[in-house]
Amino acid sequence: MSWYLQAATNIDESITEQALGHQLTLTKPPGSLGSLEEVAVKFSAFQNTLKPQLNNIHISVFAGDHGIAANGVSAFPQAVTTEMVKNFANGGAAISVLARQLHAQFEVVNLGTLFEVDQHEQIVDARIAPGTKDFSQEKAMSTEQLQEALLQGQKSANRAAKNNSQLFIGGEMGIGNTTSASALACARMNMAAIDMVGPGTGLAPEQLPFKAQMIEKALTLHTDQDPLLQLQNLGGFEIVGLVGAYISCAQQGIPVLVDGFISTAAALMAVAINESVRPWLLFSHESAEPGHQKMLQALQANALLNIGMRLGEGSGAAVVVSLMQSALALHNEMATFSQAGVSEA
């Protein structure tokens, strides 16, 4: 059996029940903390304890270029992918700032930028090729490249496990990757491209029909229903890396906080490949990218925030960590009715 088909770690439902019971003893009306209660209960189950902690966070940003970008589906040139990889490593990007704020373990995994990147202590050089092929014309990648990108995602999860990470956040960078993510979502959910595409990095509204047209051309060319073949046909190296990381994290008992549109497309594919992964996925925010809500619905997922973000990089997820830490602090430190001498209903 291929490693990515092996079952995820089981979650002890008895701990879930105990954590739910504990929530009912705290000095508040039941359910009054909304989704914060659900977060605390889930982390109790993830960590098999009624006193879960969230201090050790791992952030991997996967980068790769896309052949489809040569058709003009993005507002930015492909050189930006390489330039942003350098910006991540040098600490100037949004996710870099947020990673420092969270004292997170942070790395950038270069899976396939068009241009070479100089060595840097925070860059993992795992360049498979200088970008994928144009998937409107041919398969985005070979079978061997698909397997290598999945493996690099697993290696990232292994590094998180080695550092006893309590949460994994996957970010992404790749000019053209909203087109790839949209194509994957359409193929997986049997949707028309025009109902999924959005502006990405800032594409003008009048350019969206062309972006949808390129995706429809690809969907006509690539009709496979197997999720691994869909990834090979339509994916990007960085999206496949996320898929591998998500699956491996779930197998190793590390919860994943999924970011926005691109990351959710990766989550959609990860669950399609290995359904047992789903309980280990949490969803941080609802992206301003139009198709994101449709993918969340397909995954039966409720995002914790909707604040209009659509940057990617893992930035939305990183913003949500402090909210999750508050959820755990409330769960662990609030007094019970008996401790506080407060009358129950």
C-alpha positions as CSV (number, residue, x, y, z in Angstrom):
1,M,0.0,0.0,0.0
2,S,1.3,3.5,-0.9
3,W,2.1,5.5,2.3
4,Y,-0.6,8.1,1.5
5,L,-3.4,5.5,1.6
6,Q,-2.6,4.3,5.1
7,A,-5.2,5.2,7.7
8,A,-4.9,8.3,9.8
9,T,-4.5,8.1,13.6
10,N,-7.7,7.2,15.4
11,I,-9.3,9.8,17.6
12,D,-10.5,8.5,21.0
13,E,-14.2,9.6,21.1
14,S,-14.4,9.0,24.8
15,I,-12.1,12.0,25.4
16,T,-14.4,14.0,23.1
17,E,-17.3,13.1,25.4
18,Q,-15.3,14.0,28.5
19,A,-14.3,17.3,27.1
20,L,-17.9,18.1,26.1
21,G,-18.9,17.3,29.6
22,H,-16.2,19.6,31.0
23,Q,-17.5,22.4,28.9
24,L,-20.9,22.0,30.5
25,T,-19.5,22.5,34.0
26,L,-17.8,25.9,33.2
27,T,-19.3,29.1,34.5
28,K,-21.1,30.1,31.3
29,P,-24.3,29.2,29.5
30,P,-23.9,26.1,27.4
31,G,-22.7,27.0,23.9
32,S,-22.1,30.6,24.7
33,L,-18.5,30.6,23.5
34,G,-19.6,29.3,20.1
35,S,-17.0,27.7,17.9
36,L,-14.3,28.2,20.6
37,E,-15.9,25.4,22.6
38,E,-15.7,23.1,19.5
39,V,-12.0,24.0,19.1
40,A,-11.2,23.1,22.7
41,V,-13.0,19.8,22.5
42,K,-11.3,18.8,19.3
43,F,-7.8,19.6,20.7
44,S,-8.6,17.5,23.8
45,A,-9.3,14.6,21.5
46,F,-6.3,15.3,19.3
47,Q,-4.0,15.3,22.3
48,N,-5.9,12.7,24.4
49,T,-6.1,15.0,27.4
50,L,-8.6,17.3,29.0
51,K,-5.9,20.0,29.3
52,P,-4.7,20.5,25.7
53,Q,-2.0,23.0,24.9
54,L,-1.1,25.0,21.7
55,N,2.4,26.4,21.9
56,N,4.4,24.5,19.3
57,I,3.4,25.4,15.8
58,H,5.0,24.3,12.5
59,I,4.5,26.4,9.3
60,S,5.6,25.1,5.9
61,V,5.1,27.3,2.9
62,F,5.3,25.3,-0.4
63,A,6.3,27.1,-3.6
64,G,6.0,26.1,-7.2
65,D,5.4,27.7,-10.6
66,H,2.7,26.8,-13.1
67,G,2.8,26.3,-16.9
68,I,-0.7,27.5,-17.2
69,A,0.5,31.0,-16.1
70,A,2.0,31.5,-19.6
71,N,-1.5,32.0,-20.9
72,G,-2.1,35.1,-18.9
73,V,-4.4,33.8,-16.2
74,S,-2.6,35.8,-13.5
75,A,-2.1,39.6,-12.9
76,F,1.5,39.0,-11.9
77,P,4.5,37.6,-13.8
78,Q,5.9,34.2,-12.8
79,A,9.1,35.8,-11.5
80,V,7.1,36.9,-8.5
81,T,7.0,33.3,-7.2
82,T,10.8,33.2,-6.9
83,E,10.9,36.8,-5.5
84,M,8.4,35.9,-2.8
85,V,10.3,32.7,-1.8
86,K,13.2,35.0,-1.1
87,N,10.9,37.4,0.8
88,F,9.5,34.6,2.9
89,A,13.0,33.4,3.9
90,N,14.2,37.0,4.6
91,G,11.3,37.6,6.9
92,G,9.4,40.3,4.9
93,A,6.2,38.5,3.9
94,A,3.0,38.5,5.9
95,I,3.4,34.8,6.9
96,S,7.0,35.5,8.0
97,V,5.8,38.2,10.3
98,L,3.0,36.0,11.7
99,A,5.3,33.1,12.2
100,R,7.6,35.2,14.3
101,Q,4.7,36.5,16.3
102,L,3.7,32.9,17.0
103,H,7.3,31.7,17.7
104,A,6.5,29.0,15.1
105,Q,8.9,26.7,13.4
106,F,9.0,28.2,9.9
107,E,10.3,26.8,6.6
108,V,9.8,27.5,2.8
109,V,9.9,24.3,0.7
110,N,10.8,25.1,-2.9
111,L,9.2,22.4,-5.0
112,G,9.6,24.0,-8.4
113,T,10.1,27.7,-9.0
114,L,10.7,28.7,-12.6
115,F,13.9,30.5,-11.6
116,E,16.6,29.1,-9.2
117,V,16.8,30.3,-5.6
118,D,20.0,30.8,-3.7
119,Q,20.5,28.7,-0.6
120,H,19.1,30.0,2.6
121,E,18.7,28.4,6.0
122,Q,15.0,28.6,6.0
123,I,14.5,27.3,2.4
124,V,14.3,23.6,1.8
125,D,15.6,23.1,-1.8
126,A,13.4,20.3,-3.1
127,R,13.0,21.6,-6.7
128,I,11.4,19.0,-8.8
129,A,11.3,21.0,-12.1
130,P,11.1,24.6,-13.1
131,G,7.4,24.6,-12.8
132,T,4.6,22.3,-14.0
133,K,3.6,21.9,-17.7
134,D,0.7,23.9,-19.2
135,F,-2.3,21.7,-18.1
136,S,-4.5,23.1,-20.8
137,Q,-2.2,21.3,-23.3
138,E,-0.9,18.3,-21.4
139,K,-0.6,16.7,-17.9
140,A,0.8,19.2,-15.4
141,M,3.4,16.7,-14.2
142,S,4.6,13.1,-14.6
143,T,3.7,10.3,-12.3
144,E,7.3,10.4,-10.8
145,Q,7.0,14.2,-10.2
146,L,3.6,13.7,-8.5
147,Q,5.1,11.0,-6.2
148,E,8.1,13.2,-5.4
149,A,5.9,16.2,-4.5
150,L,3.7,14.0,-2.2
151,L,6.9,12.7,-0.6
152,Q,8.2,16.2,0.1
153,G,5.0,17.0,1.8
154,Q,5.4,13.9,4.0
155,K,9.0,15.0,4.8
156,S,7.6,18.4,6.0
157,A,5.1,16.6,8.2
158,N,8.0,14.5,9.5
159,R,9.9,17.6,10.5
160,A,6.9,18.9,12.3
161,A,6.5,15.6,14.2
162,K,10.2,15.6,15.1
163,N,9.7,18.9,16.8
164,N,6.6,17.7,18.7
165,S,4.4,20.2,16.8
166,Q,0.9,20.6,18.2
167,L,-0.4,22.2,15.0
168,F,0.6,22.2,11.3
169,I,-0.1,25.1,9.0
170,G,0.6,24.7,5.3
171,G,1.1,27.8,3.1
172,E,1.6,28.1,-0.6
173,M,3.1,30.4,-3.2
174,G,2.8,30.0,-7.0
175,I,1.7,32.4,-9.7
176,G,-1.2,30.8,-11.4
177,N,-2.1,28.5,-8.5
178,T,-5.7,29.8,-8.1
179,T,-6.2,28.5,-11.7
180,S,-4.9,25.1,-10.7
181,A,-6.9,25.0,-7.5
182,S,-10.0,26.0,-9.3
183,A,-9.5,23.3,-11.9
184,L,-9.0,20.7,-9.3
185,A,-12.1,21.8,-7.4
186,C,-14.2,21.8,-10.6
187,A,-13.0,18.3,-11.5
188,R,-13.6,17.0,-8.0
189,M,-17.0,18.6,-7.5
190,N,-18.2,18.4,-11.2
191,M,-18.7,22.2,-11.4
192,A,-18.5,24.7,-14.2
193,A,-15.3,26.8,-14.1
194,I,-17.2,30.1,-14.3
195,D,-18.8,29.2,-10.9
196,M,-15.5,28.6,-9.3
197,V,-12.9,31.2,-10.6
198,G,-12.0,34.4,-8.8
199,P,-9.5,37.2,-9.2
200,G,-6.6,35.4,-7.5
201,T,-3.8,37.9,-7.2
202,G,-6.0,40.7,-8.7
203,L,-7.2,39.7,-12.1
204,A,-9.7,42.2,-13.5
205,P,-13.4,41.1,-13.7
206,E,-13.4,41.2,-17.5
207,Q,-10.5,38.7,-17.5
208,L,-12.3,36.0,-15.5
209,P,-14.2,34.5,-18.4
210,F,-10.8,33.8,-20.1
211,K,-9.5,32.1,-16.9
212,A,-12.6,30.0,-16.8
213,Q,-12.2,29.2,-20.5
214,M,-8.7,27.9,-19.9
215,I,-9.9,25.7,-17.1
216,E,-12.8,24.3,-19.2
217,K,-10.3,23.5,-21.9
218,A,-8.2,21.5,-19.4
219,L,-11.3,19.7,-18.0
220,T,-12.3,18.6,-21.4
221,L,-8.7,17.3,-22.0
222,H,-8.4,15.6,-18.6
223,T,-11.4,13.5,-17.7
224,D,-9.9,11.2,-15.1
225,Q,-11.9,10.8,-11.9
226,D,-9.2,9.3,-9.7
227,P,-8.0,12.0,-7.4
228,L,-4.3,11.1,-7.8
229,L,-4.7,11.4,-11.6
230,Q,-6.5,14.7,-11.2
231,L,-3.6,16.0,-9.1
232,Q,-1.2,14.8,-11.8
233,N,-3.2,16.4,-14.6
234,L,-4.2,19.7,-13.1
235,G,-2.2,20.3,-9.9
236,G,0.8,22.3,-9.0
237,F,3.9,21.0,-7.1
238,E,3.0,23.2,-4.1
239,I,-0.6,22.0,-4.0
240,V,0.6,18.3,-4.2
241,G,3.1,19.1,-1.4
242,L,0.2,20.3,0.8
243,V,-1.8,17.2,0.0
244,G,1.1,15.0,1.1
245,A,1.7,17.1,4.3
246,Y,-1.9,17.0,5.3
247,I,-2.2,13.2,4.9
248,S,1.1,12.6,6.7
249,C,0.2,14.9,9.6
250,A,-3.1,13.1,10.1
251,Q,-1.3,9.7,10.0
252,Q,1.1,11.0,12.7
253,G,-1.6,12.6,14.9
254,I,-0.8,16.2,14.1
255,P,-3.9,18.5,13.5
256,V,-3.8,20.7,10.5
257,L,-5.2,24.2,10.3
258,V,-6.1,24.8,6.7
259,D,-5.7,28.2,5.2
260,G,-7.7,29.7,2.3
261,F,-8.7,28.8,-1.2
262,I,-5.6,27.0,-2.5
263,S,-5.0,25.1,0.8
264,T,-8.7,24.1,0.9
265,A,-8.4,22.7,-2.6
266,A,-5.4,20.6,-1.3
267,A,-7.6,19.5,1.6
268,L,-10.3,18.5,-0.8
269,M,-7.9,16.3,-2.7
270,A,-6.3,14.9,0.4
271,V,-9.7,13.7,1.7
272,A,-10.6,12.3,-1.7
273,I,-7.4,10.3,-1.6
274,N,-7.6,9.2,2.0
275,E,-11.0,9.9,3.7
276,S,-9.6,9.1,7.2
277,V,-7.7,12.4,7.1
278,R,-10.8,14.6,7.5
279,P,-11.1,14.6,11.3
280,W,-7.6,16.0,11.6
281,L,-8.4,19.1,9.4
282,L,-9.6,22.4,10.9
283,F,-10.5,25.3,8.7
284,S,-9.3,28.8,9.6
285,H,-11.1,31.3,7.6
286,E,-13.5,31.8,4.7
287,S,-11.5,33.4,1.8
288,A,-12.8,36.3,-0.3
289,E,-12.1,34.0,-3.3
290,P,-15.6,33.2,-4.6
291,G,-15.2,29.4,-4.9
292,H,-13.9,28.9,-1.4
293,Q,-17.3,28.5,0.3
294,K,-18.3,25.9,-2.2
295,M,-15.3,23.8,-1.3
296,L,-15.9,24.2,2.4
297,Q,-19.5,23.0,1.9
298,A,-18.2,19.9,0.0
299,L,-15.9,19.2,3.0
300,Q,-18.7,19.9,5.5
301,A,-16.4,22.4,7.1
302,N,-17.1,25.5,9.0
303,A,-14.4,28.2,8.9
304,L,-13.7,30.0,12.2
305,L,-13.4,33.5,10.7
306,N,-14.5,35.5,7.7
307,I,-12.5,38.7,7.6
308,G,-12.2,39.1,3.8
309,M,-8.6,37.7,3.6
310,R,-7.4,36.2,0.3
311,L,-3.6,36.5,0.6
312,G,-2.7,32.8,0.9
313,E,0.8,31.9,2.2
314,G,-0.9,30.4,5.3
315,S,-1.5,33.9,6.6
316,G,-5.2,33.5,7.4
317,A,-4.5,30.3,9.3
318,A,-1.7,32.0,11.3
319,V,-4.0,34.8,12.3
320,V,-6.5,32.3,13.6
321,V,-4.0,30.6,15.9
322,S,-4.3,33.2,18.7
323,L,-8.1,32.6,18.6
324,M,-7.6,28.9,19.1
325,Q,-5.1,29.5,21.9
326,S,-7.8,31.6,23.6
327,A,-10.2,28.7,23.2
328,L,-7.9,26.3,24.9
329,A,-7.1,28.8,27.7
330,L,-10.8,29.2,28.4
331,H,-11.3,25.5,28.4
332,N,-8.4,24.9,30.8
333,E,-8.6,27.8,33.2
334,M,-12.3,28.9,33.6
335,A,-13.8,27.9,36.9
336,T,-16.5,25.3,37.2
337,F,-19.9,26.2,38.8
338,S,-18.9,24.3,41.9
339,Q,-15.5,25.9,42.2
340,A,-16.9,29.4,41.8
341,G,-20.0,28.8,44.0
342,V,-22.3,29.8,41.1
343,S,-25.7,28.3,40.9
344,E,-26.4,26.2,37.8
345,A,-29.6,26.3,35.8
